[in-house]
Amino acid sequence: MYDAMEVSRLLDILGNRNRRRIIELLRQKPCFVTEISETLMLSPKAVIDHLQMMEQEAILSCQIDDRRRKYYYLENDILIDINLKQVRKLADLVEEVSKDQQLKNAVTMLGRMIKAHDMILSNLEQVNHDIEIKINDLARNNKDLFRSEREITVIIALSHDSLTLPELQQVTDVSPKDLGEILKRFERKGLIGRTKERYILRGVNAE
């Protein structure tokens, strides 16, 4: 007689559809791993894993033939044959409960993701607000350096990444002449530097 833990473990093993298919196949005749794999269209590795699990529980046994090939057969064919339908019903019930739990878990995860999304958006709005304040402070307190929005645009572009002169022209849409003058003023102030052909914002993208 099995105890509660053994019954639970046995149901867990036989609750798997592919393991039940293997049992059905072995009820007809003993089989090699390759036979099971080809008949049920399962990978040999998956078949071996299923067989070893059931062998540990004494559901299956194996023997080696004269050609050193291992074949498997049912250890307790009559007992499994009698109770297989009942095991299937229990396995189907376990599968239904599992699907319900998966649904609950998925809904819970979705709720957490939406909350995290809302929190990120809230934090992003605050960061954008802080950026606006900082830009206004820069423009107001350094009018000699930040003479128009073009200078701020260059600073913002270099805050994201180091850029070459053509790349800066492309992302800022500032004319080459004006861009050259802006970069010279920034270099004199020590705000930017150059590494080979790339301009970097000191303290942000500098190596």
N, C-alpha and C positions, 0 to 999 in steps of 0.2 A: 504494500500500500504506500503510495506517495504521500509525503507531507505537503503542506500548503506551499512551501517555497519550491519544492521540486515540481509540483503541478504548474505553478506560475512559470517556472523556467521552461518546462516542456511545452506549455502553450505558446510561450514566446518563440520557441524554436519552430514549432509546427504552424505558427501563425503566418509565416512567410510563404507566399504563393509559390515561389520557385522550389523551396524545400518540399512542399506538398507535391509538386509535379515530379520531383525526383523520387519521392516515396511511391507514387503511383507507377512510375516507370519500373522501379525495382520490384514491385509486387508481381510484375509480369515475368521478370527474369533478372539474374545478376548482370551487372553491366560494368564495363570499364569507364574510366573518366572520359575518354574520347567519345564513347558511345553516348553517354549522357549529354555531353557538350553538343554533339552534332544533332541528336534527336530533339533536344529542348532548345537548341539555338542559344546557348549560354557560353560565355567565355570559359575556358578550362580552369582559369584561376578562381572564378566565381563558383564553379562546380566543386573544386577541391575545398574551398572554404566551407561550403554548405555540408559536404560529406564529412569533413573533420569535426564540425560542430555536432552533427547527429551521431557520429561515431563515439564521441566523448560521452554522450548521454545514453549509449548502448542501444540506440535505435537501429543503427546499422553495424555491420561487421564487414571485414574484408579478408580476402585470401589472395595468395600469389600463385599463379599457375606455373606450368613447366617453363614458360618463356619469360618468367620473372615479371609478368604483368599483374598488376593489382586490380582485382575486381571486387565490387561491393554488392552486398545483398542485405535484405531486411533481417534483423536479429529476432524481432517478435512480430512476424507477419500477421498472425491471427489477431493479436491484441490490437494492432494498429488498424487492421481492416475493420474490426468491429467498431472502433471508436473514431474512425476518420471523419465520418459525417458530423459527429458531435464536435470534434475539434475544429472542423471547418466553420460551423455555426459560431463557435466561440471566437475563432479567428476573425470572422466577418464582423462580429460585434466589436472586437478590439479595434479593427480597422475603422469602423464607423466612429468610435469614440476618438480614435487618433485624428481622424479628419476634422471632427468638431473642435478638438483641441488646437489643431493647426489653424483653423479658421479664427479661433479666439486669439491665438498668438499673433496671427497676421494683422487682425484689427487693432490689437494692443500696440504692435510695432508701428502701424500706420499712425495711430494717435500720437505716439512719442515722436515720430518723425515730423509730424505737422507742428507739434509744440516746439520742437527744436528749430524748425524752419521759421516759425513766428518769432522766436527769441533772436535768431540770427538777423532777421529783417529789422527787428527793433534795435539791435546793437548797430546794425549797418546804418540805420537812419541817424543814430546818435553820432557815429563816426563821420558821416557826411556833413552833419551839422557842425562838428568840431573842425572839419577841414575848411568849410566855408568861413568860419570865424578866423582861422589861422591865415587864410588867403587874404581876407580883408585887413587883418592886422599887418601882414607883410606889405600890402599895397599902401596902407595909410602911414606906416612908420618909416618906409623906405622909398619915398617918392622919387628920389634921385636915381634909384636903381630900377624900381618897377614903375616905368613911365606909362605903361599901357597893359592891356591884358596879354599882349604877346609874351612879355617876360614871364608872367605867371604860367602861361601855357608851356613855355620851355622848361621851367622848374618842375611842373607836374609830369611832363614827359620823361624827364631824367630821373624822377622819383621812382618810376616804374622799372626802368632798366637803363643800362648804358647803351648809348646809341651813336651811330656814325652821323656825320653831317648830312648826307642824303636822307638817312632815316629820320633825323630831326626835322628836316624840311618837309618830309612827307607827312609826319604825324602832327606837326604844328601848323602847317600851311603858312609859315612865315617866309617872306622872300629871302633869298640867299644873302643879299646885302644886309638887311636888317638883322637876320639871324647871326651873321658874322659879328656885327657890332655888339649884339646882346651877349654872345658867348665871350667876347673879349672883356666886357665889363664884369661878367660873372667870374672870369678867371682872375682878374685883378683883385676882386673882393675875396678870392679864395673859396668861392662857393662850388666851383666845378674844377675838374682836372681832366687830363687826357691820358689814356692808356693806348698807345699805338694810334689807331684811327678812331677810337671811341671816346666819347665824352661821358664823364661820370659825375654824379653828384656826390661831393665829398661827405663821408660819414654814412652814406646809404648804400651805394653800389661800389664804393672804392674797395679794392682788395687789401 
